[in-house]
Amino acid sequence: MNTRKVDTEFIRKSFTTEKTVSDYTRAVKEIGLWESEKIMIEKYFNPESRISDIGCGAGRTTIGFYKLGYRLIEGLDLSEAMIVQARRISKELDYDITFRVGDATCLDYDDETFSAVLFSFNGIMQIPGRENRIRVLKEIRRILISKGYFLFTTHERDSKEYESFWKEEKRKWASHLEDKSLHEFGDKIIKMEERDIFLHFPTREEVISSLEETEFRLIEGILRSELCEESEEVKKFSSDCVLWLVQKP
């Protein structure tokens, strides 16, 4: 029997369930920008610049940008249900923010449209297939101006936190006993109450290789926990991750 590989439709459905949309909507008010995100944004981004917030969900980061004084900010997400909530919240706050539904692998923007791009909360690693993630990186590079910045996060496969899991997964893949819906080693389906989440856990070397292939210049790659101490709410929302800041030459 052929097992269907995780695809875009799987990802879309993961982010349209009632509880998921509710959780992301609540995060806009209760969590907002992480302290680590603020540090990187204030260090590299310019409030006068045009910013694209890809994988914006219900607007946690987009609205966070607006609160920091960014007025040329635009949010994009694969999930229409998320965008509906982002627009509603923005309207209630009387914020003039554009939100649109879109696919990061095929962005509907002209070349060199943005000065900076954000893809938060490990969003780029929720895109199945390395070739698709490379496509996203190329698209982001295309829409960035020269010297423009791209900030994103990933988990770290070599973290002690995941050591035993990946040791067992390696054995499964070597014996051809892996979940056939997965694309490659490092992929994981996370079972939750009412949905399954796809996430790829890369090594640092893998991320750097992808950045080199797509001609980005690495500026910083730092663990969130090394950058700052996040609130307990943020730690519950997301485990530790690496923040990557790269630049288009």
C-alpha positions in Angstrom: 0.0 0.0 0.0 1.3 3.4 -1.0 1.5 5.9 1.9 0.8 9.5 1.0 3.7 11.8 1.7 3.1 14.9 3.9 2.3 17.7 1.5 1.0 21.3 1.4 -2.6 20.2 2.0 -1.5 18.4 5.2 0.2 21.5 6.5 -2.8 23.7 5.6 -5.2 21.4 7.5 -2.9 21.4 10.5 -3.4 25.1 10.8 -7.2 25.3 10.2 -8.5 23.3 13.2 -10.6 25.3 15.6 -8.3 24.8 18.6 -5.1 25.6 16.7 -6.6 28.9 15.3 -7.8 29.7 18.9 -4.4 29.0 20.4 -2.6 31.2 17.8 -5.2 33.9 18.2 -4.7 33.9 22.0 -0.9 34.1 21.5 -1.3 37.5 19.8 -2.5 39.1 23.1 -0.9 36.8 25.7 2.5 36.3 24.2 3.3 38.7 21.4 6.9 39.1 20.2 9.4 36.9 22.1 12.2 38.9 23.8 14.7 37.1 21.5 12.7 38.2 18.4 12.7 41.8 19.7 16.4 41.8 20.2 17.1 40.6 16.7 14.5 42.9 15.1 15.8 45.9 16.9 19.4 45.0 16.1 19.0 44.5 12.4 15.6 45.7 11.1 14.7 49.4 10.3 11.2 50.7 11.3 11.1 52.7 8.1 11.7 49.6 5.9 9.1 47.4 4.2 8.9 44.1 6.0 7.3 40.7 5.1 6.1 38.5 7.9 5.8 35.0 6.3 3.9 32.3 8.2 2.3 35.1 10.3 -0.5 32.9 11.7 -3.1 35.1 13.5 -0.7 38.0 13.6 1.4 37.4 16.8 4.6 38.8 15.2 3.0 41.1 12.6 1.1 43.0 15.3 4.2 42.9 17.5 6.1 44.6 14.7 3.4 47.3 14.5 3.6 47.9 18.2 7.3 48.5 17.8 6.6 51.3 15.2 6.8 49.3 12.0 4.1 50.6 9.6 5.2 49.0 6.3 4.6 45.5 7.6 2.7 42.8 5.7 1.6 39.4 7.0 1.2 36.2 4.9 0.1 32.7 5.8 -1.0 29.5 4.1 -4.0 29.2 6.3 -7.0 31.3 5.4 -8.5 30.7 8.9 -5.4 32.3 10.4 -5.6 35.3 8.1 -9.3 35.8 8.9 -8.3 36.1 12.6 -5.3 38.3 11.9 -7.5 40.7 10.0 -10.1 40.8 12.7 -7.6 41.5 15.5 -5.9 44.2 13.4 -9.2 45.9 12.7 -10.2 45.8 16.4 -6.9 47.4 17.3 -7.3 49.9 14.4 -4.0 48.9 13.0 -3.4 49.4 9.3 -1.8 46.1 8.4 -2.2 44.1 5.2 -2.7 40.4 5.6 -2.9 37.9 2.7 -3.2 34.2 2.1 -0.2 32.8 0.2 2.3 30.0 -0.3 5.9 30.6 0.7 7.1 28.4 -2.1 5.6 30.7 -4.7 5.4 34.3 -3.4 3.2 36.7 -5.3 5.6 39.7 -4.9 7.8 41.5 -7.4 11.6 41.1 -7.1 13.3 43.2 -4.4 10.0 44.3 -2.7 11.1 44.0 0.9 14.0 45.2 3.0 13.6 42.4 5.5 11.6 39.1 5.9 10.7 37.2 9.0 9.6 33.5 9.1 9.1 32.9 12.8 8.2 29.9 15.1 10.1 27.3 13.0 7.7 27.9 10.1 10.2 27.2 7.4 10.8 23.8 8.8 7.1 23.0 8.7 7.5 22.9 4.9 8.0 19.3 3.8 10.8 18.3 1.5 14.2 19.9 1.3 13.6 20.9 -2.3 10.6 22.9 -1.1 12.5 24.6 1.7 15.2 25.5 -0.8 12.5 26.9 -3.1 11.3 29.1 -0.2 14.8 30.4 0.5 15.2 31.3 -3.2 11.8 33.0 -3.2 12.7 35.0 -0.1 16.0 36.0 -1.6 14.2 37.1 -4.7 11.8 39.4 -2.9 14.6 40.9 -0.7 16.5 44.0 -1.8 20.3 43.8 -1.9 21.7 43.8 1.7 18.2 42.8 3.0 17.9 40.6 6.1 16.0 37.4 6.7 15.3 36.2 10.2 14.0 32.7 10.9 14.1 29.9 13.5 14.7 26.2 13.6 15.0 23.5 16.1 18.4 21.8 16.5 18.4 18.0 15.8 21.7 17.6 17.7 20.3 19.0 20.9 20.5 16.8 24.0 16.8 17.2 24.4 16.1 15.1 21.3 19.1 12.7 21.4 17.3 9.5 22.3 14.5 10.1 19.9 16.8 10.7 16.9 19.0 7.7 17.9 15.9 5.5 17.6 14.8 7.2 14.4 18.2 6.6 12.8 17.8 2.9 13.6 14.3 2.9 12.0 15.5 4.6 8.8 18.5 2.3 8.5 16.1 -0.7 8.7 13.6 1.0 6.3 11.0 1.0 9.2 10.5 4.8 9.2 7.1 6.5 8.8 6.5 6.3 5.0 4.7 9.6 5.0 8.0 11.4 5.9 10.3 12.7 3.2 13.8 12.4 4.8 15.6 11.8 8.1 15.0 14.7 10.4 11.3 14.8 9.6 8.8 14.2 12.5 5.1 14.1 12.9 4.1 15.5 16.3 0.8 14.1 17.5 -1.4 16.6 19.3 -5.0 16.5 20.7 -6.8 17.4 17.5 -4.1 17.6 14.8 -0.8 16.2 13.6 2.0 18.7 13.0 4.9 18.1 10.5 8.3 19.5 11.5 11.8 19.0 10.1 14.6 19.1 12.6 17.8 20.1 10.8 21.4 20.1 12.0 23.3 23.4 11.9 25.4 22.0 9.1 22.2 21.3 7.1 20.9 24.9 7.6 24.3 26.4 6.6 24.5 24.2 3.5 21.0 25.4 2.4 22.0 29.0 3.0 25.1 28.5 0.9 23.1 26.9 -1.9 20.7 29.8 -2.0 23.5 32.4 -1.7 22.6 33.9 1.6 25.3 35.3 3.9 25.1 34.0 7.5 25.3 36.8 10.1 24.2 35.0 13.2 22.9 31.6 14.3 22.3 31.6 18.1 20.2 29.6 20.5 17.4 31.5 22.0 18.4 30.5 25.5 21.9 31.9 24.9 20.5 35.2 23.6 18.1 35.9 26.5 15.8 34.5 29.2 12.3 34.2 27.8 9.1 34.3 29.9 7.5 31.1 31.1 4.6 31.8 28.7 7.1 31.8 25.7 8.8 28.7 27.0 5.5 26.9 27.1 4.6 28.1 23.7 7.9 27.0 22.1 10.9 25.0 23.3 14.4 26.3 22.7 15.4 27.0 19.1 18.1 28.6 17.0 17.5 32.1 15.6 19.2 32.6 12.3 19.9 36.1 10.8 21.1 36.0 7.2 21.6 38.6 4.5 21.2 38.8 0.8 24.5 40.0 -0.7 
